[in-house]
Amino acid sequence: MAGQAAGELAGYSAFTGLGVLGAIFANATGAGGGVIFIPAFAQLGFTEAQAVATSFGIQCFGMTAGALAWSSFYRSEQRPGGQWAAFLPTVALCAAASIAGLWSVFAADIAAPAALGPLFAAFSLFLGIAILVTVLLRQSGPLRTTLSPLDWVALPLIAYSGGIVTAWLSVGVGEFVAFYLIVRRYEVTLAVAAAVVISAISVWSAAPEQLLVSQQANWQVVLFAGPGAVVGGLLARHLVLKLGARRLKLFFAFWLLIIGLVEWMPLA
């Protein structure tokens, strides 16, 4: 009996490392940790509902830690007319739109256009290519510091769409917003930080539906992976600032492309 309990404990302890890895990816790129968690849970035989709900549960830990870390960095970087002037307006605008997108899906019970496998494979390929584009894109001219009229219109639409995708996959809105901000020539760390905070608010807004109503989350996994995700969320900002966003993004972009191709092959 004791040996069996020890074996189960060791098995669940591996999820702590998964939580660390997922949160580092999520909080270093602005993408959600579900990009790491969903393929792992699929390999473990989780149902689609279990995989998504469990991913939401873990991200409530990791994205919150990352959001607090990036918000602290924002306060240290805040200067009148500085490069982070767009941070708070972006977070407020996009978080509200993302929550609306999430709850549009929950309230209307809108089904995903495809099964989780092919949908996630397509999303991984899209995200990997998008990250590569942001790395290779050479920004010309001065960086933007305040939202333009175009941004005030585009960001809510993008975040609303991202919220819908997040309801299906547990990831989406952070990636969409970060990609848009980088393409629009906002400072890269601002784009990542804003995406992390928006994602944190989004996953918490979905928690009542995903963790209480659906009751599909695997709580043993959440409770072991969650603390690891907190560690990863706190480490991510330091890794970005030390190693540079470019190196991390290149690594994760190629990793995502590999995941997307591997996930897609059985479907072909």
C-alpha positions in Angstrom: 0.0 0.0 0.0 2.8 2.4 1.0 4.7 1.5 -2.1 1.7 2.1 -4.3 1.1 5.5 -2.7 4.8 6.4 -3.2 4.6 5.4 -6.9 1.5 7.6 -7.4 3.2 10.5 -5.6 6.2 10.2 -7.8 4.0 10.0 -10.9 2.1 13.2 -10.0 5.3 14.9 -9.0 6.4 14.9 -12.7 3.6 17.4 -13.3 5.4 19.9 -11.2 8.1 20.0 -13.8 5.5 20.3 -16.6 4.0 23.2 -14.7 7.4 25.0 -14.6 8.0 24.4 -18.3 4.6 25.5 -19.4 4.6 28.7 -17.3 8.1 29.7 -18.5 6.9 29.3 -22.1 3.7 31.2 -21.3 5.2 34.1 -19.4 8.2 34.5 -21.6 6.3 34.7 -24.9 2.8 35.9 -23.9 1.4 32.6 -25.1 -0.7 30.5 -22.8 0.7 27.5 -21.0 -1.9 25.3 -22.7 0.5 25.1 -25.7 2.6 22.8 -23.4 -0.1 21.2 -21.4 -2.6 20.2 -24.1 -0.2 17.8 -26.0 1.0 16.3 -22.7 -2.6 15.6 -21.6 -3.5 14.2 -24.9 -0.7 11.7 -24.6 -2.0 10.8 -21.1 -5.4 9.9 -22.5 -7.3 12.9 -21.1 -10.6 13.7 -22.8 -10.8 17.0 -24.6 -12.9 18.6 -21.8 -10.5 17.3 -19.2 -7.4 18.6 -21.0 -8.8 22.1 -21.5 -10.2 22.4 -18.0 -7.0 21.1 -16.3 -5.0 23.5 -18.5 -7.2 26.4 -17.3 -6.6 25.3 -13.7 -2.9 25.3 -13.9 -2.8 28.6 -15.8 -4.7 30.2 -12.9 -1.5 29.6 -10.9 1.2 30.3 -13.5 -0.3 33.2 -15.4 -1.1 34.9 -12.1 2.5 34.6 -10.9 3.7 35.9 -14.3 1.2 38.8 -14.3 2.4 39.9 -10.9 6.0 39.7 -12.0 5.5 41.6 -15.2 3.3 44.2 -13.4 6.1 44.8 -10.9 8.5 45.3 -13.9 6.0 47.8 -15.4 5.9 49.9 -12.2 9.7 50.1 -12.3 9.7 51.1 -16.0 6.8 53.6 -15.8 7.9 57.0 -16.8 5.9 59.9 -18.3 5.8 59.5 -22.0 7.9 56.3 -21.8 7.6 53.1 -23.9 5.2 51.5 -21.5 2.5 54.2 -21.6 0.3 51.9 -23.6 0.4 49.0 -21.1 -2.6 49.8 -18.9 -4.9 50.9 -21.7 -4.1 47.8 -23.7 -4.7 45.5 -20.7 -8.0 47.1 -19.8 -9.3 47.2 -23.3 -8.2 43.6 -24.3 -9.1 41.9 -21.0 -12.7 43.2 -21.2 -13.0 42.1 -24.8 -11.4 38.7 -24.1 -13.8 38.0 -21.2 -16.7 38.9 -23.6 -15.4 36.4 -26.1 -14.9 33.6 -23.6 -18.4 34.0 -22.1 -20.0 34.3 -25.6 -18.8 30.7 -26.1 -19.9 29.5 -22.7 -23.3 31.2 -22.7 -24.2 30.2 -26.2 -22.5 26.8 -26.0 -20.7 27.5 -29.2 -18.8 24.3 -30.3 -15.3 24.5 -31.7 -15.1 24.2 -35.5 -13.0 21.0 -35.2 -11.9 18.4 -32.7 -9.2 19.4 -30.3 -6.4 17.5 -32.1 -6.6 19.2 -35.5 -7.6 22.5 -34.0 -4.6 22.5 -31.7 -2.2 21.3 -34.5 -3.3 24.2 -36.7 -3.0 26.7 -33.8 0.5 25.4 -32.9 1.7 25.8 -36.5 0.1 29.3 -36.8 1.6 30.4 -33.5 5.1 29.0 -34.4 5.0 30.9 -37.7 3.7 34.0 -36.0 6.5 34.0 -33.4 9.1 33.5 -36.2 7.6 36.5 -38.0 7.9 38.7 -34.9 11.5 37.6 -34.5 12.5 38.2 -38.1 10.5 41.4 -38.5 12.9 44.3 -38.5 11.2 47.2 -36.8 11.8 50.5 -38.7 11.2 53.9 -37.2 10.6 54.8 -33.6 8.7 52.5 -31.3 5.1 53.4 -30.6 4.3 54.4 -27.0 0.5 55.2 -27.1 -2.4 53.6 -28.7 -3.5 55.0 -32.0 -7.2 55.3 -33.1 -6.6 52.1 -35.2 -5.4 50.3 -32.1 -8.4 51.3 -30.1 -10.6 49.6 -32.8 -8.4 46.6 -33.7 -7.4 45.5 -30.2 -10.9 44.8 -28.9 -11.8 42.8 -32.0 -8.5 40.8 -31.8 -9.0 40.2 -28.1 -12.6 39.1 -28.5 -11.6 36.6 -31.2 -8.8 35.5 -29.0 -11.2 35.0 -26.1 -13.3 32.7 -28.3 -10.3 30.6 -29.2 -9.2 30.5 -25.6 -12.6 29.1 -24.6 -11.9 26.1 -26.9 -8.1 25.6 -26.4 -7.3 27.4 -23.1 -4.8 29.5 -25.2 -5.3 32.2 -27.8 -5.9 35.7 -26.6 -2.3 36.3 -25.4 -0.8 35.2 -28.6 -3.1 37.3 -30.7 -2.5 40.5 -28.8 1.3 40.1 -28.5 1.6 39.4 -32.2 -0.4 42.5 -33.1 1.5 44.8 -30.7 4.9 43.6 -32.0 3.8 44.0 -35.6 2.6 47.5 -34.7 6.1 48.4 -33.4 5.4 48.4 -29.7 8.2 47.5 -27.4 8.6 43.7 -27.3 8.6 43.3 -23.5 5.5 45.5 -23.3 3.8 43.2 -25.7 4.7 40.1 -23.8 3.8 41.7 -20.4 0.4 42.9 -21.6 -0.3 39.5 -23.1 0.5 37.7 -19.9 -1.7 40.0 -17.8 -4.6 39.7 -20.2 -4.2 35.9 -20.3 -4.2 35.8 -16.5 -7.4 37.8 -16.2 -9.0 35.7 -19.0 -8.3 32.3 -17.4 -9.6 33.5 -14.0 -12.7 34.8 -15.7 -13.2 31.3 -17.2 -12.5 29.5 -13.9 -16.1 29.3 -12.7 -17.2 27.6 -15.9 -14.1 25.4 -16.4 -13.4 24.4 -12.8 -16.7 24.5 -11.0 -19.5 24.0 -13.6 -18.0 21.5 -16.0 -16.1 19.7 -13.2 -13.8 18.2 -15.8 -10.5 19.3 -14.3 -8.1 16.7 -12.9 -7.4 18.3 -9.5 -4.5 16.0 -8.6 -2.7 17.3 -11.7 -3.7 20.9 -11.0 -2.4 20.7 -7.4 1.0 19.3 -8.4 1.5 21.3 -11.6 0.1 24.6 -10.1 3.0 25.3 -7.7 5.5 24.5 -10.5 3.7 26.9 -12.7 4.1 29.6 -10.0 7.8 29.1 -10.1 7.9 29.1 -13.9 5.8 32.3 -13.9 8.2 34.1 -11.6 11.3 32.9 -13.5 10.1 33.8 -17.0 10.6 37.5 -16.7 14.2 37.1 -15.6 14.9 34.7 -18.4 13.5 37.1 -21.0 15.6 40.0 -19.6 18.7 37.9 -19.3 18.7 35.8 -22.4 16.8 38.2 -24.6 13.3 37.7 -26.1 14.8 36.9 -29.5 16.6 33.7 -28.4 13.6 32.4 -26.4 11.2 33.1 -29.1 13.3 31.3 -31.7 13.5 28.2 -29.5 9.8 28.2 -28.7 8.9 28.9 -32.3 10.7 25.9 -33.7 9.4 23.8 -30.8 5.9 24.8 -31.7 6.4 24.0 -35.3 7.6 20.5 -34.4 4.6 20.0 -32.1 2.2 21.2 -34.8 3.7 18.9 -37.4 3.8 15.9 -35.1 0.2 16.5 -34.1 -0.8 17.0 -37.7 0.8 13.9 -39.1 -1.7 11.4 -37.7 -4.4 13.5 -39.2 -3.0 13.5 -42.7 
